[in-house]
Amino acid sequence: MESLSNLLFSLYRGTPLHDEWMIACLQGAWRELLGEKLAHVCRPLSMRGLELVVEVSDAAWLPALSSMKPELLGRIRSAAGDDVQLISFVPKETA
């Protein structure tokens, strides 16, 4: 039986709302997926095709997050399925 999340993701796949909906779903599950500490320093920002762009609030965390990329991608893919194939980290813009 297909999971409810996969069914819901498939409803939005290929629509203009897909990326926005995917980010909203990941934001809702972010603390559970990454844990409190990591969720505090980064957040899902946008989708570029199948790539999730994650904004990092403190650039000092970029090396640590990059080294954890395979593990984090695995956790995120367990929630988002094939809708997320890649992950990239970008520093928060300070204006």
C-alpha positions in Angstrom: 0.0 0.0 0.0 1.3 3.4 -0.9 2.0 5.9 1.9 -0.3 8.8 2.3 2.6 11.3 1.9 3.6 9.7 -1.4 0.0 9.9 -2.6 -0.3 13.5 -1.7 3.1 14.3 -3.3 1.9 12.7 -6.5 -1.2 14.9 -6.6 1.0 18.0 -6.8 3.8 16.6 -8.9 4.0 18.5 -12.2 1.8 21.4 -11.0 2.8 25.0 -10.4 2.2 24.5 -6.7 4.5 21.5 -6.3 7.6 23.3 -5.1 5.8 25.6 -2.7 3.8 22.6 -1.3 6.9 20.5 -0.9 8.7 23.3 1.0 5.7 23.7 3.3 5.6 20.0 4.0 9.3 19.8 4.8 9.1 22.9 7.0 6.4 21.1 9.0 8.5 18.0 9.5 12.0 19.7 9.7 12.6 19.3 13.4 11.6 15.7 13.4 13.8 15.0 10.3 16.9 16.8 11.3 16.7 17.1 15.1 16.4 20.3 17.2 19.9 21.5 16.9 20.2 21.3 13.1 16.7 22.5 12.6 17.6 25.6 14.5 20.5 26.6 12.1 18.9 25.7 8.8 15.6 25.6 7.0 14.2 24.4 3.6 14.3 27.4 1.3 13.3 26.4 -2.2 13.3 23.7 -4.8 15.3 23.8 -8.0 13.8 20.8 -9.9 14.6 17.8 -7.7 17.2 19.8 -5.6 16.2 21.1 -2.2 18.0 24.3 -1.3 18.5 24.7 2.4 19.3 28.1 3.9 21.9 28.1 6.8 21.6 30.9 9.3 25.3 30.7 10.4 27.9 30.1 7.7 30.1 28.4 10.3 27.7 25.4 10.0 28.2 25.0 6.2 31.2 22.5 6.5 29.5 20.4 9.1 26.2 20.2 7.1 28.1 19.5 3.9 29.8 16.6 5.6 26.5 15.2 6.8 24.8 15.7 3.3 24.4 11.9 2.5 22.7 11.2 5.9 20.5 14.4 5.8 19.5 13.6 2.2 18.5 10.1 3.3 16.3 11.5 6.1 14.7 14.0 3.8 14.1 11.5 1.0 12.4 9.2 3.5 9.8 11.9 3.9 9.8 13.4 0.4 10.5 10.3 -1.7 11.7 10.8 -5.2 10.7 14.5 -5.2 14.1 15.4 -3.6 17.2 13.9 -5.2 19.8 16.5 -4.3 20.4 18.9 -1.4 22.5 22.1 -1.3 23.3 24.5 1.5 23.4 28.2 1.0 24.3 30.9 3.6 21.5 33.1 4.8 21.6 36.4 2.9 22.2 39.3 5.3 20.8 42.6 4.0 
